[in-house]
Amino acid sequence: MQQEHGQASMVEEGCDSCRKWQEHYYWEHMDVSKIRFFKLMTGDFAKGTSIPEKFAQNFKGQITGGFELNAPSGKTWHISVDKRGDELFLMSGWEDFVKAHELQENDLLLFTCCGNSSFQVLVFEASGCERVSSMFGNQIGPDMCKHVKNIVGQHGEPDAPNTSNFIVNYSANSDDGSDDDFANSNCYYSMFANRLRDEEKEEIIGLASIQRNNPAFVTVLKKQHVQRNNNSLIIPCRFAADHLEERSQDIILRRPNRKDKWLVSYYYSCYTRCFQNLPFFKFVRDNKLREGDICVFELLKGKMRVTMTVHVIRKASDRFILVG
């Protein structure tokens, strides 16, 4: 009996050591994209919500003034973090996030870390299903709502294909619409880039001088791409699916014939794939990019780390020029 008891104690001690090692590895060495926490919306959640104590303790020193919440809609929200006693709370900016995503009592939010103080957020209803409106944020304005009501009023509940087509068409005419992708051979086009005429596309690809067999995507820079705050450059979904791993990671951006390199954050979620935040703004600023520039992102084959050469084409005096 004593021998059995001794063996049981050794097993318990061993298990305890394993648990401690697992905790240490999780918080100190685990890929940040695997670190998550959830919050249940209860009480006066609309004014602010606390960060789980265990998470805050293990991330102390890495929470530098605020959180960046990457919503399913593709928009990034900057939320300040305030300390009250021994607890940390999401405060300034949180109320706007709650309203935009129509959060209600007993909704559950799943936060997945994708870098220091940056999180992908999924919103679930009390039913256990995702809140559909969270995928649009506040991008669906009154004009769209009015149009949908007119459709319903005239024809009854719209069927799924018509509704889907309407949302895509509305996004295409909206300044804030997410880029859709239009692939042509090994070259992919964002929604706005695909509006270029075929002869313009050929001229742009010719100027970029993309290496044979290297895939590339073309995008036209808009205001939200070049601004310092809430910047987000959507990567065509099909390009990401065909050529990038299904995870958030850092990607190296280069310019042709230059030694400079920029490490930018690539965010991956079920709903969006994009470059965003300060690392991408630094690339924009350093290269003096501006609204209206056409960027060709060429994925370089055979690199140990995902690397893209960015060719910049600008229209001047009704003709395209390659920007060095």
Disulfide bonds with the S-S distance in Angstrom:
none
